[in-house]
Amino acid sequence: MLQAFQLLVIWTDCDREGEAIGAEIVAICRQTKPTLDVYRARFSEITSTAVHRALNNLTRMDPKLVDAVECRSELDLRIGAAFTRLQTLHLRNNFATIFRDKSIIFLDCCEEAGGNARVLSVIKKPKNRWRPVALDTVELEKLAVRKLKLSAKEAMAVAERLYNKGYISYPRTETNKFPNDIDLSTYVQQQLVSTEWGEFAQEVASRGPNPRNGTQTDEAHPPIHPLKYAGPNELVGLEWLLYEFVVRHFLACLSTDAKGQETKVHVSSINLILRTDNIIGKLCMAVLIETGKCNFVLLKTV
């Protein structure tokens, strides 16, 4: 079948691994037809617009990306083999001793309030909280572990499903800064129908998206962002959980920094500082939209 064609277009994922897989496809095909002309389609989302744009702007394979993958694989193999042997020899006689003590200590502290207390001072000062930086793969995995209680592997598996269904952009990216030519307003407008964050999306749309960008770019994919709206009845389980997080992070990134007021109250007799961070008005939404909380009360020993 290959003999009947003159042109091959590689449509693998547009990252280093995708480039290496594409190179393997090219090598196999050219064993049958050495004169085969090869082009590369580059895209970051599975939408009609993105596919047509990639098809109308075909490029060539990047051998430097292929070499990078081969080099990393070689290093992983050599270093992994060396350290595995080192750890085996070093730990095999000590492993049982190190993990023998399996006792767990539970510390339960409780302080009962009683008597009278006197306010010694009240100190107020402005406080700002930065909105989040545009989302890359590493940050997605870290936040999914901390906030959604998912493992990094689970988070990426769910993100891949959302990407394949066209709900979010390509989730394997090292980029945390949006390119100048991306139409962020369109993606914000799509979220206006939401009953959960539509009001905040309207605030972002009225001011105009103002992303807080990082400094990293892989020159292949933009930061992770939603491509279309989905409601809780359209996505369920972990897919809805991760999609909701991506949208909230995206909108918070495009908003303004939260501005608030920190109030420290010094109280006698209980030897504690009560500190409440009161975020002012709707400027708190950059925090609220991502975390679901606006005010924070902390207790700190003097």
C-alpha atoms as one frame of an Amber mdcrd trajectory, in Angstrom:
protein
   0.000   0.000   0.000   2.827   2.401   0.868   4.185   2.247  -2.685   1.084
   4.032  -3.961   1.771   7.170  -1.896   4.352   9.929  -2.302   3.739  11.865
   0.914   3.582  10.984   4.620   2.295  13.387   7.317   3.218  12.621  10.937
   0.383  13.423  13.396   1.876  12.125  16.647   1.826  14.221  19.852   3.847
  17.396  19.479   6.372  16.825  22.239   9.778  15.148  22.336   8.341  11.667
  22.735   5.900  12.263  19.895   8.752  13.419  17.665  10.750  10.271  18.496
   7.751   8.025  17.758   7.253   9.884  14.481  10.903   9.275  13.590  10.411
   5.536  14.179   7.385   5.576  11.858   9.421   7.359   9.194  12.286   4.870
   9.514   9.950   1.884   9.085   8.134   3.437   6.116  11.357   4.359   4.336
  12.532   0.776   4.559   9.783   0.082   2.041   9.934   3.381   0.133  13.175
   5.370   0.639  11.966   8.307  -1.495   8.900   8.987   0.675   8.486  12.713
   1.377   7.712  13.392   5.051   5.963  16.356   6.700   5.059  17.077  10.324
   1.697  18.372  11.592   1.971  20.419  14.790  -1.068  21.009  17.014  -1.939
  21.471  20.681  -5.628  20.600  20.770  -8.064  18.280  19.051 -10.473  20.752
  17.497 -11.484  21.377  13.909  -9.721  24.747  13.896  -6.471  23.335  15.256
  -6.443  20.380  12.843  -7.044  22.596   9.806  -4.399  25.061  10.997  -1.858
  22.250  11.376  -2.703  20.840   7.948  -2.258  24.239   6.312   1.069  24.849
   8.075   2.949  21.574   7.757   6.598  21.557   8.832   9.467  19.059   8.813
  10.591  16.646  11.514  12.950  18.082  14.149  15.986  15.767  14.487  17.190
  17.622  17.608  14.083  16.570  19.512  14.573  12.977  18.380  18.217  13.051
  19.513  17.158  14.494  22.885  14.828  11.556  23.529  17.450   8.997  22.510
  20.056  10.684  24.716  17.725  10.738  27.713  16.790   7.087  27.238  20.461
   6.125  27.092  21.235   8.104  30.260  18.209   6.641  32.081  19.378   3.124
  31.244  23.039   3.622  32.168  22.479   5.671  35.337  19.555   3.524  36.440
  21.564   0.332  36.059  24.497   1.802  38.005  22.452   3.175  40.909  20.259
   0.088  41.151  23.320  -2.075  41.659  24.797   0.410  44.144  21.636   0.538
  46.245  21.256  -3.235  46.180  24.738  -3.761  47.608  24.403  -0.954  50.146
  20.913  -1.641  51.490  20.415  -5.383  51.270  21.907  -5.995  54.744  20.366
  -2.905  56.358  16.873  -2.822  54.859  15.233  -4.983  57.511  16.802  -2.955
  60.328  15.765   0.382  58.874  12.099  -0.578  58.552  11.788  -2.844  61.610
  10.301  -0.185  63.880   6.744   0.305  62.636   5.382   2.064  65.714   3.152
   5.061  65.064   2.747   7.882  67.531  -0.462   9.902  67.567  -0.289  13.332
  69.184  -3.627  14.784  70.256  -3.534  18.342  71.595  -6.467  20.148  73.109
  -6.723  23.433  74.965  -9.947  24.355  76.714 -11.001  27.981  76.798 -11.866
  29.480  80.177 -11.820  32.695  82.163 -11.573  36.177  80.724  -9.259  37.592
  78.040  -8.257  41.152  77.252  -7.456  42.511  73.801  -3.991  44.062  73.973
  -3.712  45.375  70.415  -5.287  45.245  66.983  -2.962  45.685  63.998  -4.310
  45.959  60.457  -2.281  46.064  57.276  -2.923  45.498  53.552  -2.187  42.092
  52.132  -2.079  40.797  48.570  -2.200  37.280  47.231  -0.961  36.590  43.723
  -3.141  34.808  41.223  -1.750  31.492  39.956   0.670  31.175  37.047  -0.503
  29.525  33.806  -0.681  25.744  34.191   1.981  23.344  32.902   2.247  19.568
  33.352   4.429  19.594  36.470   2.192  22.103  38.239  -0.932  20.163  37.220
   0.468  17.001  38.775   1.580  18.785  41.964  -1.754  20.551  42.480  -3.760
  17.426  41.642  -1.885  15.531  44.355  -2.285  18.307  46.932  -5.786  19.597
  46.175  -7.617  16.743  44.449  -5.916  13.878  46.311  -5.049  12.147  43.040
  -1.730  10.554  42.196   0.276  12.182  39.417  -0.336   9.109  37.262  -4.104
   9.278  37.834  -4.183  12.995  37.067  -2.374  12.594  33.756  -4.543   9.639
  32.737  -7.687  11.701  33.335  -6.152  14.739  31.607  -5.364  12.612  28.557
  -8.995  11.483  28.386 -10.226  15.070  28.611  -7.772  16.068  25.871  -8.873
  13.228  23.587 -12.502  14.298  24.069 -11.636  17.885  23.159 -12.321  19.480
  26.572  -8.803  20.698  27.412  -5.597  21.458  25.531  -2.640  19.064  25.332
  -1.753  18.210  28.961   1.918  17.356  28.471   3.549  20.751  28.190   6.498
  22.534  29.773   5.011  25.948  28.930   3.604  28.257  31.622   3.221  31.419
  29.530   0.485  32.026  26.976   1.621  33.052  23.474   0.566  36.494  22.287
  -1.567  35.134  19.436  -3.817  32.866  21.543  -7.465  33.951  21.711  -8.050
  33.784  25.481 -11.258  35.829  25.289 -13.025  33.101  23.301 -12.186  30.477
  25.914 -13.441  32.773  28.694 -16.688  33.493  26.817 -17.397  29.768  26.595
 -17.519  29.580  30.412 -20.149  32.313  30.886 -22.994  29.757  30.897 -21.664
  28.004  33.997 -23.808  28.308  37.114 -20.706  27.787  39.279 -18.114  30.155
  37.813 -20.011  31.971  35.048 -20.302  35.179  37.108 -16.570  35.260  37.677
 -15.916  34.501  34.000 -18.048  37.560  33.210 -15.828  39.661  35.492 -12.728
  38.403  33.647 -14.331  38.992  30.265 -15.391  42.544  31.123 -11.880  43.517
  32.231 -10.199  41.531  29.486  -8.017  38.460  30.168  -4.776  39.434  31.894
  -2.788  36.203  32.365  -0.066  35.857  34.947   2.597  34.196  32.836   5.620
  32.251  33.920   8.971  32.163  32.127   9.049  28.669  30.617   8.056  27.599
  27.090   8.726  24.451  25.100   7.778  26.225  21.856   5.372  23.365  21.130
   2.251  23.700  23.292   0.542  26.481  25.261  -0.289  26.116  28.978  -3.106
  23.739  29.847  -6.484  25.438  29.432 -10.139  24.533  28.715 -11.245  24.351
  25.071 -15.006  24.233  25.590 -17.593  24.330  28.343 -18.807  21.191  30.082
 -21.331  20.930  32.896 -21.427  18.457  35.802 -23.997  16.392  33.910 -21.710
  16.065  30.901 -18.619  14.906  32.767 -18.672  12.734  35.876 -16.277  11.438
  38.492 -12.600  12.227  38.125 -13.096  13.762  34.687 -15.392  16.434  36.124
 -13.113  16.945  39.131 -10.043  17.604  36.977 -11.914  19.622  34.345 -13.370
  21.866  37.072  -9.885  22.397  38.489  -8.406  23.298  35.075 -11.187  25.833
  34.419 -10.930  27.425  37.872  -7.151  27.697  37.607  -7.430  29.142  34.096
  -9.926  31.834  35.120  -7.966  32.709  38.251  -4.785  33.041  36.171  -6.525
  35.546  33.869  -7.929  37.615  36.733  -6.260  40.163  39.019  -4.302  39.538
  42.197  -6.416  39.250  45.354  -6.228  42.313  47.602  -7.160  42.125  51.247
  -6.426  43.158  54.813  -4.618  41.199  57.511  -5.805  41.830  61.062  -3.677
  40.662  63.988  -5.350  40.649  67.396  -3.152  40.156  70.483  -5.166  38.695
  73.364  -3.966  38.213  76.913  -4.284  34.985  78.947  -4.379  32.517  76.050
  -0.933  33.278  74.606  -2.129  33.049  71.015  -2.288  35.400  68.049  -5.600
  35.279  66.195  -5.068  36.383  62.615  -7.836  36.728  60.078  -7.160  37.590
  56.446 -10.190  39.434  55.138 -10.091  39.570  51.363 -11.885  42.646  50.104
 -14.880  42.420  47.753 -14.768  40.655  44.420 -11.012  41.066  44.149 -10.924
  37.976  46.334 -12.253  35.934  43.427  -8.791  35.126  42.072  -8.355  33.103
  45.257 -11.964  32.020  45.699 -12.395  30.711  42.162  -9.400  28.409  42.547
  -9.627  27.331  46.186 -13.299  27.743  47.035 -12.330  29.793  50.114 -12.076
  33.537  50.586 -11.280  34.135  54.266  -8.564  32.340  56.220  -8.274  32.158
  60.006  -4.945  31.007  61.417  -3.770  30.424  64.987  -0.101  30.985  65.777
   1.650  30.592  69.139   3.333  33.773  70.403
